[in-house]
């Protein structure tokens, strides 16, 4: 199954376009605030207090709206169905016996005269186990 190819229409808008949109929105709201302040000076009565209230609330809402950009991402939360592992094939008849029994299949497994010794873990060890120290110059 192949991965879905993203469509160009699903790409987010460029950062410059997003910033210009948010700046325009902020300036429009601040212009409305200036009109509210001027209107509060010119009119009288309950309209004055409504314009004052709008002039006080508009900066807070303008900042919230201007800072709410680029947060419109959605994430795919659908569950992932694991794919089944491929079936193992049977070994051919001419495979070495160590490969059939799950051994390492190394050169020591092919020696019929050296049966190996049990090291206590159920594995056979071959050879003397001699380690040669080698130092590079």
C-alpha positions in Angstrom: 0.0 0.0 0.0 1.5 3.3 -1.0 1.5 6.6 1.0 -1.1 9.2 0.0 0.4 12.0 -2.1 -0.3 15.4 -0.6 -2.3 17.7 -2.8 -1.1 21.3 -3.5 -4.6 22.5 -2.4 -3.9 21.1 1.1 -0.7 23.1 1.5 -0.8 25.8 4.1 -0.8 29.4 3.0 2.6 31.1 2.9 3.8 32.9 6.1 3.9 36.3 4.4 0.2 36.0 3.3 -0.8 34.8 6.8 1.0 37.7 8.5 -0.5 40.3 6.1 -4.0 38.9 6.8 -3.5 39.1 10.6 -2.0 42.6 10.3 -4.9 43.8 8.2 -7.4 42.4 10.7 -5.6 44.1 13.6 -5.5 47.4 11.9 -9.2 47.3 11.0 -10.1 46.6 14.6 -7.8 49.4 15.9 -9.4 51.8 13.4 -12.8 50.8 14.8 -11.5 51.6 18.3 -10.3 55.1 17.2 -13.8 55.7 15.8 -15.3 54.5 19.1 -13.1 56.9 21.1 -13.9 59.9 18.8 -17.6 58.9 18.9 -17.6 58.8 22.8 -16.3 62.3 22.9 -18.9 63.6 20.4 -22.1 61.9 21.6 -23.9 61.9 24.9 -26.0 59.4 26.9 -25.9 55.6 26.9 -24.3 55.5 23.5 -21.2 57.2 24.9 -20.7 54.4 27.5 -21.3 51.7 24.9 -18.5 53.3 22.7 -16.2 53.6 25.7 -16.8 49.9 26.5 -16.1 48.9 22.9 -12.9 51.0 23.0 -11.8 49.2 26.1 -12.6 45.7 24.9 -11.4 46.0 21.2 -7.6 45.9 21.9 -7.9 42.6 23.8 -10.0 40.9 21.2 -7.8 42.4 18.4 -4.7 40.9 19.9 -6.3 37.5 20.4 -7.6 37.4 16.8 -4.2 38.6 15.4 -2.2 36.0 17.4 -4.6 33.1 16.4 -2.9 32.6 13.1 -1.4 29.4 11.7 -3.1 27.3 14.4 -5.6 25.7 12.0 -3.8 22.4 11.5 -5.6 19.1 11.8 -3.9 15.9 12.6 -4.9 12.4 11.4 -5.9 10.5 14.5 -7.2 7.4 12.7 -5.9 4.1 14.1 -3.0 2.4 12.2 -3.6 -1.1 11.1 -0.4 -3.1 11.1 0.5 -5.0 8.0 0.9 -8.8 8.3 4.5 -10.1 8.3 5.4 -12.1 5.2 5.2 -15.9 5.6 8.5 -17.7 6.0 9.5 -20.0 3.2 10.5 -23.6 3.9 14.3 -24.3 3.5 15.4 -26.4 0.6 16.2 -30.0 1.1 20.0 -29.4 0.6 20.2 -26.8 3.4 22.8 -27.6 6.1 21.4 -29.2 9.3 22.4 -26.2 11.5 20.3 -23.9 9.4 17.3 -26.3 9.8 17.8 -26.3 13.6 18.1 -22.5 13.9 21.9 -22.5 14.3 24.3 -19.8 13.2 25.3 -21.6 10.0 28.9 -20.6 10.4 32.0 -22.6 9.2 32.2 -24.5 12.5 28.7 -26.0 11.8 29.9 -27.7 8.6 32.6 -29.7 10.4 31.4 -33.2 10.9 34.3 -34.3 13.1 33.9 -31.4 15.7 30.6 -31.9 17.6 31.3 -28.9 20.0 30.8 -28.7 23.7 27.8 -27.5 25.7 28.6 -24.2 27.4 25.7 -24.5 29.9 23.3 -22.3 28.0 22.2 -25.0 25.5 24.4 -23.6 22.8 27.4 -25.5 21.4 30.8 -23.8 21.4 33.5 -24.8 19.0 37.3 -24.4 19.2 39.5 -23.6 22.2 38.1 -20.1 22.7 41.6 -18.6 22.5 41.6 -14.8 22.1 44.5 -13.1 20.3 45.3 -9.6 21.4 46.1 -7.4 18.5 47.3 -3.8 18.7 47.5 -1.6 15.7 50.6 0.5 15.4 
